[in-house]
């Protein structure tokens, strides 16, 4: 029982440590700093959507792997599994391009 509590406590500490480190590194807003611009709003939305996209991509590849494991050499099921992997790769490529567009526009229009 003691070993289980120690293991669970250690895992929780390892999961919370990066959040605490990030909180200590963040700088507070100064009174003269302007916030709430369009770029900040877009970045906030993308910061929320990006982890959801990554989680969905991981789940897609796990499902494709499950399809491969359960195919048992049947050509139809193997074809479905290959198609799942290909569409997963296409989805990740499109997602990376889509998430990079705002940064490209920001660097091309705002910083010049």
C-alpha angles and dihedrals in degrees: 000000000000091000091053092051091049092050094047092046091050092050092049090049091050090050095048098042096078091050091051091047091051090050092055093049097051117101120226119241113264117226092245095051115108113221136174100059124149091261091053091050093050091047091050092051092047091047088057097044098044097071090046090053092048091049091050091049092051091049090049092054092046090053090048089051089050089052089053092049094049097043094089091198096301109147095219094052092044089052090052091049093049090048090051091053092047093050090046090055091046090049093051091048092050091046093051091048091047093050092047095053095078091050092049091050091046093051093043100045109022103037095048 
